[in-house]
Amino acid sequence: MLPALPEKKMVFKGLVTNKEDMNKLMLTPLIRYPLLGGSALITFEKAEVAQRIIELKEHMVELSCGEELEELDRCRVRVQAAPVDVLLPSALEIGLTRSSRSILVSDLPSLGIPDEALLDKLELFFSKTKNGGGEVESREFLDDSGQVVLTFAQDGVAEPLIARGHIQVLIGKGRYELKISPCMSGDITNLQVR
């Protein structure tokens, strides 16, 4: 199934990994943490800095701007620093399922037409049985990928198209070769946090 996945030009940077690690996905979580009013979450680059601030507990923070303010105009706030426990994902398993009625269409040309117009042209082409298609139930542009998912109303239409791998499509006055791949969807089957 792997050779049928959509092709994407990539530049690999970094370290070479062991073969055992090839099924692992590295996550960089974006931390969103609910805070009580009057609180702020501050993340430091170095753990030692955060530890030093927590150990000092109370801090006086100068909120006024400028150097030449009278003593009465200065604003200082006493704040307390405390550690926060944040749950981070440590293991993630995703179960992939292959759709029996959908295809992933990639290598789409840049024609300078609206997405809806391109979707209409693809639906028209793939709805014809002479092109190996059938009635199209739904079509959807995938965000930021330049790929389209077409779902057919009947079973048995997608598999022969996927087996072909590529198809010549007439759009306007041009003929373009599009790549057809299986449409995979994933659900999180296991998530462990630490």
PyMOL CGO cylinders between C-alpha atoms (Angstrom):
from pymol import cmd
from pymol.cgo import CYLINDER

trace = [
    CYLINDER, 0.00, 0.00, 0.00, 2.88, 2.43, 0.70, 0.3, 1, 1, 1, 1, 1, 1,
    CYLINDER, 2.88, 2.43, 0.70, 3.82, 3.06, -2.96, 0.3, 1, 1, 1, 1, 1, 1,
    CYLINDER, 3.82, 3.06, -2.96, 0.24, 4.22, -3.57, 0.3, 1, 1, 1, 1, 1, 1,
    CYLINDER, 0.24, 4.22, -3.57, 0.43, 7.01, -1.01, 0.3, 1, 1, 1, 1, 1, 1,
    CYLINDER, 0.43, 7.01, -1.01, 0.48, 10.56, -2.40, 0.3, 1, 1, 1, 1, 1, 1,
    CYLINDER, 0.48, 10.56, -2.40, 3.90, 11.85, -3.34, 0.3, 1, 1, 1, 1, 1, 1,
    CYLINDER, 3.90, 11.85, -3.34, 5.12, 14.99, -1.66, 0.3, 1, 1, 1, 1, 1, 1,
    CYLINDER, 5.12, 14.99, -1.66, 8.49, 16.65, -2.16, 0.3, 1, 1, 1, 1, 1, 1,
    CYLINDER, 8.49, 16.65, -2.16, 10.33, 16.79, 1.17, 0.3, 1, 1, 1, 1, 1, 1,
    CYLINDER, 10.33, 16.79, 1.17, 13.70, 17.81, 2.51, 0.3, 1, 1, 1, 1, 1, 1,
    CYLINDER, 13.70, 17.81, 2.51, 14.91, 15.67, 5.42, 0.3, 1, 1, 1, 1, 1, 1,
    CYLINDER, 14.91, 15.67, 5.42, 17.12, 17.30, 8.01, 0.3, 1, 1, 1, 1, 1, 1,
    CYLINDER, 17.12, 17.30, 8.01, 18.44, 15.88, 11.24, 0.3, 1, 1, 1, 1, 1, 1,
    CYLINDER, 18.44, 15.88, 11.24, 19.70, 12.59, 12.51, 0.3, 1, 1, 1, 1, 1, 1,
    CYLINDER, 19.70, 12.59, 12.51, 19.36, 9.19, 10.89, 0.3, 1, 1, 1, 1, 1, 1,
    CYLINDER, 19.36, 9.19, 10.89, 17.15, 6.93, 13.01, 0.3, 1, 1, 1, 1, 1, 1,
    CYLINDER, 17.15, 6.93, 13.01, 17.23, 3.23, 13.77, 0.3, 1, 1, 1, 1, 1, 1,
    CYLINDER, 17.23, 3.23, 13.77, 14.95, 0.92, 11.83, 0.3, 1, 1, 1, 1, 1, 1,
    CYLINDER, 14.95, 0.92, 11.83, 13.13, 0.03, 15.08, 0.3, 1, 1, 1, 1, 1, 1,
    CYLINDER, 13.13, 0.03, 15.08, 12.07, 3.68, 15.51, 0.3, 1, 1, 1, 1, 1, 1,
    CYLINDER, 12.07, 3.68, 15.51, 10.50, 4.03, 12.05, 0.3, 1, 1, 1, 1, 1, 1,
    CYLINDER, 10.50, 4.03, 12.05, 6.92, 3.55, 13.30, 0.3, 1, 1, 1, 1, 1, 1,
    CYLINDER, 6.92, 3.55, 13.30, 7.30, 6.25, 15.94, 0.3, 1, 1, 1, 1, 1, 1,
    CYLINDER, 7.30, 6.25, 15.94, 5.96, 9.77, 15.56, 0.3, 1, 1, 1, 1, 1, 1,
    CYLINDER, 5.96, 9.77, 15.56, 7.58, 12.63, 17.45, 0.3, 1, 1, 1, 1, 1, 1,
    CYLINDER, 7.58, 12.63, 17.45, 5.10, 15.11, 18.94, 0.3, 1, 1, 1, 1, 1, 1,
    CYLINDER, 5.10, 15.11, 18.94, 5.79, 18.69, 19.95, 0.3, 1, 1, 1, 1, 1, 1,
    CYLINDER, 5.79, 18.69, 19.95, 2.77, 19.67, 22.04, 0.3, 1, 1, 1, 1, 1, 1,
    CYLINDER, 2.77, 19.67, 22.04, 1.36, 23.18, 22.03, 0.3, 1, 1, 1, 1, 1, 1,
    CYLINDER, 1.36, 23.18, 22.03, 0.52, 23.76, 25.69, 0.3, 1, 1, 1, 1, 1, 1,
    CYLINDER, 0.52, 23.76, 25.69, -2.83, 25.39, 26.49, 0.3, 1, 1, 1, 1, 1, 1,
    CYLINDER, -2.83, 25.39, 26.49, -3.49, 25.61, 30.19, 0.3, 1, 1, 1, 1, 1, 1,
    CYLINDER, -3.49, 25.61, 30.19, -6.60, 27.01, 31.95, 0.3, 1, 1, 1, 1, 1, 1,
    CYLINDER, -6.60, 27.01, 31.95, -5.61, 29.68, 34.47, 0.3, 1, 1, 1, 1, 1, 1,
    CYLINDER, -5.61, 29.68, 34.47, -7.37, 31.42, 37.31, 0.3, 1, 1, 1, 1, 1, 1,
    CYLINDER, -7.37, 31.42, 37.31, -7.90, 35.16, 36.90, 0.3, 1, 1, 1, 1, 1, 1,
    CYLINDER, -7.90, 35.16, 36.90, -4.83, 37.18, 37.84, 0.3, 1, 1, 1, 1, 1, 1,
    CYLINDER, -4.83, 37.18, 37.84, -2.48, 34.33, 36.88, 0.3, 1, 1, 1, 1, 1, 1,
    CYLINDER, -2.48, 34.33, 36.88, -0.01, 33.86, 34.05, 0.3, 1, 1, 1, 1, 1, 1,
    CYLINDER, -0.01, 33.86, 34.05, 1.74, 30.75, 32.73, 0.3, 1, 1, 1, 1, 1, 1,
    CYLINDER, 1.74, 30.75, 32.73, 5.39, 31.44, 31.91, 0.3, 1, 1, 1, 1, 1, 1,
    CYLINDER, 5.39, 31.44, 31.91, 7.57, 28.86, 30.15, 0.3, 1, 1, 1, 1, 1, 1,
    CYLINDER, 7.57, 28.86, 30.15, 11.35, 29.28, 30.34, 0.3, 1, 1, 1, 1, 1, 1,
    CYLINDER, 11.35, 29.28, 30.34, 13.90, 27.86, 27.93, 0.3, 1, 1, 1, 1, 1, 1,
    CYLINDER, 13.90, 27.86, 27.93, 15.95, 26.43, 30.80, 0.3, 1, 1, 1, 1, 1, 1,
    CYLINDER, 15.95, 26.43, 30.80, 14.47, 24.40, 33.66, 0.3, 1, 1, 1, 1, 1, 1,
    CYLINDER, 14.47, 24.40, 33.66, 17.08, 25.83, 36.08, 0.3, 1, 1, 1, 1, 1, 1,
    CYLINDER, 17.08, 25.83, 36.08, 15.70, 29.36, 35.61, 0.3, 1, 1, 1, 1, 1, 1,
    CYLINDER, 15.70, 29.36, 35.61, 12.15, 28.24, 36.37, 0.3, 1, 1, 1, 1, 1, 1,
    CYLINDER, 12.15, 28.24, 36.37, 13.37, 26.27, 39.40, 0.3, 1, 1, 1, 1, 1, 1,
    CYLINDER, 13.37, 26.27, 39.40, 15.25, 29.30, 40.78, 0.3, 1, 1, 1, 1, 1, 1,
    CYLINDER, 15.25, 29.30, 40.78, 12.16, 31.54, 40.43, 0.3, 1, 1, 1, 1, 1, 1,
    CYLINDER, 12.16, 31.54, 40.43, 9.95, 28.92, 42.11, 0.3, 1, 1, 1, 1, 1, 1,
    CYLINDER, 9.95, 28.92, 42.11, 12.42, 28.54, 44.99, 0.3, 1, 1, 1, 1, 1, 1,
    CYLINDER, 12.42, 28.54, 44.99, 12.35, 32.31, 45.64, 0.3, 1, 1, 1, 1, 1, 1,
    CYLINDER, 12.35, 32.31, 45.64, 8.50, 32.11, 45.78, 0.3, 1, 1, 1, 1, 1, 1,
    CYLINDER, 8.50, 32.11, 45.78, 7.66, 35.82, 46.19, 0.3, 1, 1, 1, 1, 1, 1,
    CYLINDER, 7.66, 35.82, 46.19, 8.73, 38.49, 43.70, 0.3, 1, 1, 1, 1, 1, 1,
    CYLINDER, 8.73, 38.49, 43.70, 8.20, 42.22, 43.40, 0.3, 1, 1, 1, 1, 1, 1,
    CYLINDER, 8.20, 42.22, 43.40, 7.39, 43.15, 39.78, 0.3, 1, 1, 1, 1, 1, 1,
    CYLINDER, 7.39, 43.15, 39.78, 7.72, 46.75, 38.55, 0.3, 1, 1, 1, 1, 1, 1,
    CYLINDER, 7.72, 46.75, 38.55, 4.79, 47.57, 36.22, 0.3, 1, 1, 1, 1, 1, 1,
    CYLINDER, 4.79, 47.57, 36.22, 5.43, 51.28, 35.59, 0.3, 1, 1, 1, 1, 1, 1,
    CYLINDER, 5.43, 51.28, 35.59, 7.17, 52.51, 32.46, 0.3, 1, 1, 1, 1, 1, 1,
    CYLINDER, 7.17, 52.51, 32.46, 10.00, 55.01, 32.35, 0.3, 1, 1, 1, 1, 1, 1,
    CYLINDER, 10.00, 55.01, 32.35, 12.84, 55.90, 34.68, 0.3, 1, 1, 1, 1, 1, 1,
    CYLINDER, 12.84, 55.90, 34.68, 11.90, 59.38, 35.89, 0.3, 1, 1, 1, 1, 1, 1,
    CYLINDER, 11.90, 59.38, 35.89, 8.61, 58.70, 37.66, 0.3, 1, 1, 1, 1, 1, 1,
    CYLINDER, 8.61, 58.70, 37.66, 7.83, 60.02, 41.12, 0.3, 1, 1, 1, 1, 1, 1,
    CYLINDER, 7.83, 60.02, 41.12, 7.67, 57.41, 43.85, 0.3, 1, 1, 1, 1, 1, 1,
    CYLINDER, 7.67, 57.41, 43.85, 3.85, 57.83, 43.99, 0.3, 1, 1, 1, 1, 1, 1,
    CYLINDER, 3.85, 57.83, 43.99, 3.53, 57.06, 40.24, 0.3, 1, 1, 1, 1, 1, 1,
    CYLINDER, 3.53, 57.06, 40.24, 5.47, 53.81, 40.43, 0.3, 1, 1, 1, 1, 1, 1,
    CYLINDER, 5.47, 53.81, 40.43, 3.44, 50.65, 40.39, 0.3, 1, 1, 1, 1, 1, 1,
    CYLINDER, 3.44, 50.65, 40.39, 4.79, 47.48, 41.97, 0.3, 1, 1, 1, 1, 1, 1,
    CYLINDER, 4.79, 47.48, 41.97, 2.98, 44.18, 42.36, 0.3, 1, 1, 1, 1, 1, 1,
    CYLINDER, 2.98, 44.18, 42.36, 3.92, 41.34, 44.68, 0.3, 1, 1, 1, 1, 1, 1,
    CYLINDER, 3.92, 41.34, 44.68, 3.52, 38.00, 42.87, 0.3, 1, 1, 1, 1, 1, 1,
    CYLINDER, 3.52, 38.00, 42.87, 4.03, 34.38, 43.89, 0.3, 1, 1, 1, 1, 1, 1,
    CYLINDER, 4.03, 34.38, 43.89, 5.62, 31.73, 41.69, 0.3, 1, 1, 1, 1, 1, 1,
    CYLINDER, 5.62, 31.73, 41.69, 4.46, 28.13, 41.85, 0.3, 1, 1, 1, 1, 1, 1,
    CYLINDER, 4.46, 28.13, 41.85, 5.12, 25.04, 39.72, 0.3, 1, 1, 1, 1, 1, 1,
    CYLINDER, 5.12, 25.04, 39.72, 2.43, 23.78, 37.37, 0.3, 1, 1, 1, 1, 1, 1,
    CYLINDER, 2.43, 23.78, 37.37, 1.76, 20.16, 36.43, 0.3, 1, 1, 1, 1, 1, 1,
    CYLINDER, 1.76, 20.16, 36.43, 1.09, 19.94, 32.70, 0.3, 1, 1, 1, 1, 1, 1,
    CYLINDER, 1.09, 19.94, 32.70, 0.00, 16.67, 31.10, 0.3, 1, 1, 1, 1, 1, 1,
    CYLINDER, 0.00, 16.67, 31.10, 2.05, 15.90, 27.99, 0.3, 1, 1, 1, 1, 1, 1,
    CYLINDER, 2.05, 15.90, 27.99, 1.49, 13.02, 25.56, 0.3, 1, 1, 1, 1, 1, 1,
    CYLINDER, 1.49, 13.02, 25.56, 4.11, 10.30, 25.97, 0.3, 1, 1, 1, 1, 1, 1,
    CYLINDER, 4.11, 10.30, 25.97, 2.65, 7.67, 23.61, 0.3, 1, 1, 1, 1, 1, 1,
    CYLINDER, 2.65, 7.67, 23.61, 0.13, 7.89, 20.82, 0.3, 1, 1, 1, 1, 1, 1,
    CYLINDER, 0.13, 7.89, 20.82, -1.33, 5.11, 18.70, 0.3, 1, 1, 1, 1, 1, 1,
    CYLINDER, -1.33, 5.11, 18.70, -3.44, 5.83, 15.63, 0.3, 1, 1, 1, 1, 1, 1,
    CYLINDER, -3.44, 5.83, 15.63, -5.56, 3.17, 13.95, 0.3, 1, 1, 1, 1, 1, 1,
    CYLINDER, -5.56, 3.17, 13.95, -5.74, 3.66, 10.18, 0.3, 1, 1, 1, 1, 1, 1,
    CYLINDER, -5.74, 3.66, 10.18, -8.69, 2.49, 8.11, 0.3, 1, 1, 1, 1, 1, 1,
    CYLINDER, -8.69, 2.49, 8.11, -8.88, 2.49, 4.34, 0.3, 1, 1, 1, 1, 1, 1,
    CYLINDER, -8.88, 2.49, 4.34, -12.12, 3.77, 2.83, 0.3, 1, 1, 1, 1, 1, 1,
    CYLINDER, -12.12, 3.77, 2.83, -13.76, 1.40, 0.34, 0.3, 1, 1, 1, 1, 1, 1,
    CYLINDER, -13.76, 1.40, 0.34, -15.62, 4.17, -1.50, 0.3, 1, 1, 1, 1, 1, 1,
    CYLINDER, -15.62, 4.17, -1.50, -13.18, 7.12, -1.42, 0.3, 1, 1, 1, 1, 1, 1,
    CYLINDER, -13.18, 7.12, -1.42, -10.06, 8.10, -3.36, 0.3, 1, 1, 1, 1, 1, 1,
    CYLINDER, -10.06, 8.10, -3.36, -7.39, 10.71, -2.71, 0.3, 1, 1, 1, 1, 1, 1,
    CYLINDER, -7.39, 10.71, -2.71, -6.60, 12.78, -5.81, 0.3, 1, 1, 1, 1, 1, 1,
    CYLINDER, -6.60, 12.78, -5.81, -3.26, 14.61, -5.81, 0.3, 1, 1, 1, 1, 1, 1,
    CYLINDER, -3.26, 14.61, -5.81, -0.83, 16.32, -8.22, 0.3, 1, 1, 1, 1, 1, 1,
    CYLINDER, -0.83, 16.32, -8.22, -3.61, 18.78, -9.05, 0.3, 1, 1, 1, 1, 1, 1,
    CYLINDER, -3.61, 18.78, -9.05, -2.66, 21.53, -11.54, 0.3, 1, 1, 1, 1, 1, 1,
    CYLINDER, -2.66, 21.53, -11.54, -2.57, 25.22, -10.56, 0.3, 1, 1, 1, 1, 1, 1,
    CYLINDER, -2.57, 25.22, -10.56, -5.13, 26.65, -12.95, 0.3, 1, 1, 1, 1, 1, 1,
    CYLINDER, -5.13, 26.65, -12.95, -5.90, 29.90, -11.13, 0.3, 1, 1, 1, 1, 1, 1,
    CYLINDER, -5.90, 29.90, -11.13, -9.59, 28.97, -10.81, 0.3, 1, 1, 1, 1, 1, 1,
    CYLINDER, -9.59, 28.97, -10.81, -11.63, 28.83, -7.57, 0.3, 1, 1, 1, 1, 1, 1,
    CYLINDER, -11.63, 28.83, -7.57, -11.52, 25.57, -5.59, 0.3, 1, 1, 1, 1, 1, 1,
    CYLINDER, -11.52, 25.57, -5.59, -15.25, 25.00, -6.16, 0.3, 1, 1, 1, 1, 1, 1,
    CYLINDER, -15.25, 25.00, -6.16, -14.78, 25.22, -9.93, 0.3, 1, 1, 1, 1, 1, 1,
    CYLINDER, -14.78, 25.22, -9.93, -11.97, 22.65, -9.82, 0.3, 1, 1, 1, 1, 1, 1,
    CYLINDER, -11.97, 22.65, -9.82, -14.09, 20.37, -7.60, 0.3, 1, 1, 1, 1, 1, 1,
    CYLINDER, -14.09, 20.37, -7.60, -16.94, 20.65, -10.15, 0.3, 1, 1, 1, 1, 1, 1,
    CYLINDER, -16.94, 20.65, -10.15, -14.61, 19.64, -12.99, 0.3, 1, 1, 1, 1, 1, 1,
    CYLINDER, -14.61, 19.64, -12.99, -13.21, 16.68, -11.03, 0.3, 1, 1, 1, 1, 1, 1,
    CYLINDER, -13.21, 16.68, -11.03, -16.70, 15.53, -10.03, 0.3, 1, 1, 1, 1, 1, 1,
    CYLINDER, -16.70, 15.53, -10.03, -17.87, 15.74, -13.65, 0.3, 1, 1, 1, 1, 1, 1,
    CYLINDER, -17.87, 15.74, -13.65, -14.86, 13.73, -14.88, 0.3, 1, 1, 1, 1, 1, 1,
    CYLINDER, -14.86, 13.73, -14.88, -15.00, 11.04, -12.21, 0.3, 1, 1, 1, 1, 1, 1,
    CYLINDER, -15.00, 11.04, -12.21, -18.80, 10.65, -12.39, 0.3, 1, 1, 1, 1, 1, 1,
    CYLINDER, -18.80, 10.65, -12.39, -18.53, 9.23, -15.92, 0.3, 1, 1, 1, 1, 1, 1,
    CYLINDER, -18.53, 9.23, -15.92, -18.28, 5.43, -16.17, 0.3, 1, 1, 1, 1, 1, 1,
    CYLINDER, -18.28, 5.43, -16.17, -16.20, 5.74, -19.38, 0.3, 1, 1, 1, 1, 1, 1,
    CYLINDER, -16.20, 5.74, -19.38, -13.49, 7.33, -17.18, 0.3, 1, 1, 1, 1, 1, 1,
    CYLINDER, -13.49, 7.33, -17.18, -13.71, 4.46, -14.68, 0.3, 1, 1, 1, 1, 1, 1,
    CYLINDER, -13.71, 4.46, -14.68, -15.81, 6.47, -12.24, 0.3, 1, 1, 1, 1, 1, 1,
    CYLINDER, -15.81, 6.47, -12.24, -19.35, 6.50, -10.92, 0.3, 1, 1, 1, 1, 1, 1,
    CYLINDER, -19.35, 6.50, -10.92, -21.80, 8.74, -9.09, 0.3, 1, 1, 1, 1, 1, 1,
    CYLINDER, -21.80, 8.74, -9.09, -19.84, 11.07, -6.77, 0.3, 1, 1, 1, 1, 1, 1,
    CYLINDER, -19.84, 11.07, -6.77, -21.47, 11.36, -3.35, 0.3, 1, 1, 1, 1, 1, 1,
    CYLINDER, -21.47, 11.36, -3.35, -19.14, 14.01, -1.91, 0.3, 1, 1, 1, 1, 1, 1,
    CYLINDER, -19.14, 14.01, -1.91, -15.97, 15.91, -2.71, 0.3, 1, 1, 1, 1, 1, 1,
    CYLINDER, -15.97, 15.91, -2.71, -13.69, 17.80, -0.34, 0.3, 1, 1, 1, 1, 1, 1,
    CYLINDER, -13.69, 17.80, -0.34, -10.47, 19.79, -0.56, 0.3, 1, 1, 1, 1, 1, 1,
    CYLINDER, -10.47, 19.79, -0.56, -8.06, 18.83, 2.22, 0.3, 1, 1, 1, 1, 1, 1,
    CYLINDER, -8.06, 18.83, 2.22, -6.77, 21.92, 4.00, 0.3, 1, 1, 1, 1, 1, 1,
    CYLINDER, -6.77, 21.92, 4.00, -3.30, 23.10, 2.91, 0.3, 1, 1, 1, 1, 1, 1,
    CYLINDER, -3.30, 23.10, 2.91, -2.46, 19.88, 1.08, 0.3, 1, 1, 1, 1, 1, 1,
    CYLINDER, -2.46, 19.88, 1.08, -3.66, 20.59, -2.45, 0.3, 1, 1, 1, 1, 1, 1,
    CYLINDER, -3.66, 20.59, -2.45, -5.43, 17.21, -2.45, 0.3, 1, 1, 1, 1, 1, 1,
    CYLINDER, -5.43, 17.21, -2.45, -9.05, 16.25, -2.94, 0.3, 1, 1, 1, 1, 1, 1,
    CYLINDER, -9.05, 16.25, -2.94, -11.07, 13.38, -1.44, 0.3, 1, 1, 1, 1, 1, 1,
    CYLINDER, -11.07, 13.38, -1.44, -13.81, 12.05, -3.72, 0.3, 1, 1, 1, 1, 1, 1,
    CYLINDER, -13.81, 12.05, -3.72, -16.37, 9.63, -2.26, 0.3, 1, 1, 1, 1, 1, 1,
    CYLINDER, -16.37, 9.63, -2.26, -18.46, 7.52, -4.60, 0.3, 1, 1, 1, 1, 1, 1,
    CYLINDER, -18.46, 7.52, -4.60, -22.06, 6.48, -3.95, 0.3, 1, 1, 1, 1, 1, 1,
    CYLINDER, -22.06, 6.48, -3.95, -21.37, 2.79, -4.71, 0.3, 1, 1, 1, 1, 1, 1,
    CYLINDER, -21.37, 2.79, -4.71, -18.73, 0.32, -3.59, 0.3, 1, 1, 1, 1, 1, 1,
    CYLINDER, -18.73, 0.32, -3.59, -16.39, -1.07, -6.23, 0.3, 1, 1, 1, 1, 1, 1,
    CYLINDER, -16.39, -1.07, -6.23, -15.67, 2.23, -8.03, 0.3, 1, 1, 1, 1, 1, 1,
    CYLINDER, -15.67, 2.23, -8.03, -12.67, 3.36, -5.96, 0.3, 1, 1, 1, 1, 1, 1,
    CYLINDER, -12.67, 3.36, -5.96, -10.55, 0.16, -6.07, 0.3, 1, 1, 1, 1, 1, 1,
    CYLINDER, -10.55, 0.16, -6.07, -9.97, 0.01, -9.87, 0.3, 1, 1, 1, 1, 1, 1,
    CYLINDER, -9.97, 0.01, -9.87, -9.08, 3.72, -9.90, 0.3, 1, 1, 1, 1, 1, 1,
    CYLINDER, -9.08, 3.72, -9.90, -6.60, 3.21, -7.04, 0.3, 1, 1, 1, 1, 1, 1,
    CYLINDER, -6.60, 3.21, -7.04, -5.09, 0.21, -8.87, 0.3, 1, 1, 1, 1, 1, 1,
    CYLINDER, -5.09, 0.21, -8.87, -4.41, 2.45, -11.89, 0.3, 1, 1, 1, 1, 1, 1,
    CYLINDER, -4.41, 2.45, -11.89, -2.47, 4.88, -9.69, 0.3, 1, 1, 1, 1, 1, 1,
    CYLINDER, -2.47, 4.88, -9.69, -2.56, 7.72, -12.26, 0.3, 1, 1, 1, 1, 1, 1,
    CYLINDER, -2.56, 7.72, -12.26, -5.19, 9.02, -14.66, 0.3, 1, 1, 1, 1, 1, 1,
    CYLINDER, -5.19, 9.02, -14.66, -5.21, 11.59, -17.47, 0.3, 1, 1, 1, 1, 1, 1,
    CYLINDER, -5.21, 11.59, -17.47, -7.89, 14.22, -16.84, 0.3, 1, 1, 1, 1, 1, 1,
    CYLINDER, -7.89, 14.22, -16.84, -9.06, 16.80, -19.37, 0.3, 1, 1, 1, 1, 1, 1,
    CYLINDER, -9.06, 16.80, -19.37, -9.65, 20.13, -17.58, 0.3, 1, 1, 1, 1, 1, 1,
    CYLINDER, -9.65, 20.13, -17.58, -10.48, 23.03, -19.85, 0.3, 1, 1, 1, 1, 1, 1,
    CYLINDER, -10.48, 23.03, -19.85, -8.09, 22.85, -22.79, 0.3, 1, 1, 1, 1, 1, 1,
    CYLINDER, -8.09, 22.85, -22.79, -5.35, 21.01, -20.91, 0.3, 1, 1, 1, 1, 1, 1,
    CYLINDER, -5.35, 21.01, -20.91, -4.75, 17.36, -20.13, 0.3, 1, 1, 1, 1, 1, 1,
    CYLINDER, -4.75, 17.36, -20.13, -3.24, 16.66, -16.72, 0.3, 1, 1, 1, 1, 1, 1,
    CYLINDER, -3.24, 16.66, -16.72, -1.99, 13.48, -15.10, 0.3, 1, 1, 1, 1, 1, 1,
    CYLINDER, -1.99, 13.48, -15.10, -3.38, 13.14, -11.59, 0.3, 1, 1, 1, 1, 1, 1,
    CYLINDER, -3.38, 13.14, -11.59, -2.31, 10.66, -8.94, 0.3, 1, 1, 1, 1, 1, 1,
    CYLINDER, -2.31, 10.66, -8.94, -4.96, 8.47, -7.32, 0.3, 1, 1, 1, 1, 1, 1,
    CYLINDER, -4.96, 8.47, -7.32, -4.30, 6.96, -3.90, 0.3, 1, 1, 1, 1, 1, 1,
    CYLINDER, -4.30, 6.96, -3.90, -6.32, 5.15, -1.26, 0.3, 1, 1, 1, 1, 1, 1,
    CYLINDER, -6.32, 5.15, -1.26, -8.07, 7.40, 1.22, 0.3, 1, 1, 1, 1, 1, 1,
    CYLINDER, -8.07, 7.40, 1.22, -6.96, 6.64, 4.77, 0.3, 1, 1, 1, 1, 1, 1,
    CYLINDER, -6.96, 6.64, 4.77, -8.61, 7.92, 7.91, 0.3, 1, 1, 1, 1, 1, 1,
    CYLINDER, -8.61, 7.92, 7.91, -7.20, 7.63, 11.39, 0.3, 1, 1, 1, 1, 1, 1,
    CYLINDER, -7.20, 7.63, 11.39, -8.55, 7.52, 14.91, 0.3, 1, 1, 1, 1, 1, 1,
    CYLINDER, -8.55, 7.52, 14.91, -6.55, 7.75, 18.12, 0.3, 1, 1, 1, 1, 1, 1,
    CYLINDER, -6.55, 7.75, 18.12, -6.71, 4.27, 19.63, 0.3, 1, 1, 1, 1, 1, 1,
    CYLINDER, -6.71, 4.27, 19.63, -4.39, 4.87, 22.57, 0.3, 1, 1, 1, 1, 1, 1,
    CYLINDER, -4.39, 4.87, 22.57, -3.08, 8.05, 24.19, 0.3, 1, 1, 1, 1, 1, 1,
    CYLINDER, -3.08, 8.05, 24.19, -0.83, 8.03, 27.22, 0.3, 1, 1, 1, 1, 1, 1,
    CYLINDER, -0.83, 8.03, 27.22, 0.12, 11.18, 29.07, 0.3, 1, 1, 1, 1, 1, 1,
    CYLINDER, 0.12, 11.18, 29.07, 2.80, 11.97, 31.60, 0.3, 1, 1, 1, 1, 1, 1,
]
cmd.load_cgo(trace, "trace")
